[in-house]
Amino acid sequence: MSKTWNASFLERLRKYGRVEAQSGFWYIALYAPPLWPELAAFLRQEGQVDTFICLTATHEPPRFRLRYDLRSVLEGVDVAVGFTVPEEEAVPSVAAIWKGAEWHEREAYDLVGVRFSGHPDLRRLLLPKDWEGHPLRKDYTFPQTYHGISLQYHPPSATL
């Protein structure tokens, strides 16, 4: 255990969620999504978690499941924070805490439909701005055409 990630620090983390050690890293199951910015700031300042690794978002109707993977390079600690949020609720953005979160949150918005409150530039990242829907949602129906271009795939015949 590092100097920062000691028993006292871990006890303070427990006010935010269930804390578990798993295969060489820490996992925090956040109790309530509105606590996320406060926990993120605590991890950044007190836990020296300086690196945003990635954000994973999945659609599990009627909610989204999010997992943030983070790292303290100085302390040699990896931490994941996970939580679910109802589809109709926005997730507080942590782009102001970790600049690297900005594009990951945009990607989660673009492909899964997760909205992030307080995000500095929440717009599509990978798809055209007039694309309808979010293709990684369970309820997504792939369009037949886009601007008159067929989007249907017809594999070539196997005969030679």
C-alpha positions, 0 to 999 in steps of 0.5 A: 500500500502506498503512503497516500492510499493508506487505511485512513484514505481508504476509509474516507473513500468509503463515504462515496461507495463500496471499495474493493481491491481486485487483482492489483487495482482498486474498484469503487462502486459509487453509491450515487452518480451526483457524488461523482465530481466530488469523488473525482476531485478527492481522487485527484487531490488527495489520492494523486490520481493524475491520469485518466485512462478511459471511460466505458459506457454501455446501455443496459435499459433502462440505464447506462453503466459507466466505468472510469479507469484512472491511474496515479502514476506517482503512487503506482495505483490503478483505480476504477470507478463504476456506477449506473445512471437512469437513461433520462439523467445526465452524468456530471462531467469530469472533464474539468478534473481530467482533461482527457475525459473530454473526448471520452465523454463525447464518444460515450455521448455520440455512440451510446447516448450518455449525456454529461452535464457541465461538459465544455463541448458535448457534441458528436465526435465520430458520427456526422452531426446529422446522424440520428440515434446512438448506434451502441444502444440496445434499442438502436435500429440501423438506418437503411440509407444515409443521404440517399446512400444505401447502408446495407451490406450484401456480401459477395457470393462465395462462388468462384 
